Amino acid sequence: MRYMDDTVVMKRMSKRITFNKVWKALFFLATTFALVTLAILLYRIVTQGIDYLNIDFLTNFASRFADKAGIKAALIGSLWLMAVVAPVSIILGVGTAIYLEEYAKKNRINDFIRMNISNLAGVPSIVFGLLGLTIFVRMMGLGKSILAAGLTMSLLILPVIIVAAQEAIRAVPNEQREASYGMGATKWQTILRVVLPAAIPGILTGSILAMSRAIGETAPLVVIGIPVILQFLPNGLLSQFTALPMQIYDWAKRPQEAFQYVAAAGILVLMTVLLLMNSIAIFIRNKFQKRY
Amino acid sequence: MVSQKENKTSSVQQLIANSRNQKTKKIVEKAMPTLLFSAAIISILTTFGIVFTLIFETFEFFKRVSITDFLFGTKWLPFSGNEPLFGILPLIAGTLKVTLIAVVVAVPFGIASAIYLSEYASEKTRRIVKPILEVLAGVPTIVYGFFALTFVTPLLQEIVPGLKLFNALSPGIVVGIMILPMITSLSEDAMSSVPNSMREGALALGATKFEVAIKVVLPAALSGIVASVVLAISRAIGETMIVSLAGGSTPKFDLNVTDSIQTMTAYIVQVSTGDAGYGTTIYYSIYSVGFTLFIFTLLMNLLAHYISKRFREVY
């Protein structure tokens, strides 16, 4: 019987160990690729946009001249848009989630609703724009208004809110429901006074994240035909308006170089809004979320 | 006496109030499920709305343009005056070029970082990197488009000779960066759910961490990884703002990636920002293109769903 040759074993082993080290380094580099890209992206936008970002920029309307261009109409427009999107999408989304988690029995219709929601999440946003253009703008005659755009955006982020709310509701332990029934509460009382309060942090976190997606979404607005250069602020739900990403899109595609800096300044405003919303979401998640 | 009487009446009133309360309670209990069900129906109505809109308006389009010309035509010239051509192949070619480049960028980087995060990284690193990836996933696509146009394209022009201002390469790479977090995070989930006993078994046999990752974890998590890639491809196909800012508006049926291109989504944007009057052939053409896009992404989503269901390993 021949013993193993130590030198051969050592050689192969050291080769395998080096292999492991080299690949570990490669995997690490791949991970840093994403982080470096994010850093470059943020650095570029901050250095390009910071000089243009001042009070005038925030309080001026859009202009043909780069140095007079401002973002007032778009900023206010985006806030109006959220005023429609937030109630509509949260009410519909949470309602659907409650139905699916608390009431839905296992049957074909409910399976279909579940499958449908996951498919809807994969539909490109531009297709929602086509839906909004046909149904809300033309068929319902809402025009290129805040209401039409808001309803379109609500449908777009609805699947995200439903899934987040479902997870939050599912995380409420059954013992709490049973205790509530044990006290003589009805099903709806249990949902309203026990399940929902416990699930609200999770629902809010998911909703805010969905909302920040709606603020950054451009494609549906373009398809609906939201105008860009507006010299007035919206005064109602049926009023014309423009929004932050539309304004940025318009600046970014202008050939004059000066508008690149204006676009970067606009992006800074948009990213600041997103950052604020994300920090609120993280704050809520950390502060209120309980583990059972 | 008096007090007793008072007591009696008040208790009767209470009883009446109680029974009234009971009645509203009953109504609420019965109405709520129906009300909530109608909220759930909205999402189904949305899908029907999308499908019917697309089919209806596309049907209108095919009254004017023949289906065979649309499906097999290699020239997409909707704006050429009296003889417009509507062959969708150039738009599909543009879309696939961008998608392919995005996949070439995102898949190796995405899976490699997923391996790093799930197999090598410490809990602390993971806690820092994952939220950053979430930020990357939350950056609006319009910002990525701006980044492609003003940073990546000029950078690539230094390296690739003859690269046009609008091309397929730059938006392709940036779309890849956009879908990267999705692949990383979903693949990492798939790998993390591979039970530790399998890793420990392999390590006990003398395997290195690399061998464990490639020969044990990767095959075990393959269905989840493939599903994440297919979902990412679907996202890349439907991506709009990056390609319409940095890709250009020249639909071409070829394999060139240094030239200006047009994708399906970018065409819809081009028509939407221009003035295509309601009822013109060009107006209806955006629905036919949207329908084609919808079919592509739907197939991809169903495929991803099927893969993750069908090939899921149960431990």
Interface residues (C-beta under 8 A of the other chain):
Chain A: R16 I17 F19 N20 W23 K24 L26 F27 F28 A30 T31 F33 A34 L35 T37 L38 I40 L41 R44 I45 Q48 I91 L92 G95 T96 I98 Y99 L100 Y103 A104 F112 I113 N116 I117 S118 N119 L120 G122 V123 P124 S125 I126 V127 F128 G129 L130 L131 T134 I135 R138 L155 L158 P159 I162 T186 K187 W188 I191 L209 S212 R213 I215 G216 E217 T218 A219 V222 V223 I224 G225 P245 I248 Y249 A252 K253 Q260 A263 A264 I267 L270 M271 L274 N278
Chain B: K25 V28 E29 M32 P33 L35 L36 F37 A39 A40 I41 I42 S43 I44 T46 T47 G49 I50 T53 L54 E57 P108 F109 A112 S113 I115 Y116 L117 E119 Y120 A121 V129 I132 L133 V135 L136 G138 V139 P140 T141 I142 V143 Y144 G145 F146 F147 L149 T150 F151 I177 L180 P181 T184 T208 K209 F210 E211 L231 S234 R235 I237 G238 E239 T240 M241 L245 T265 I268 V269 S272 T273 Y278 I286 Y287 G290 L293 F294 T297 L298 M300 N301 L302 H305
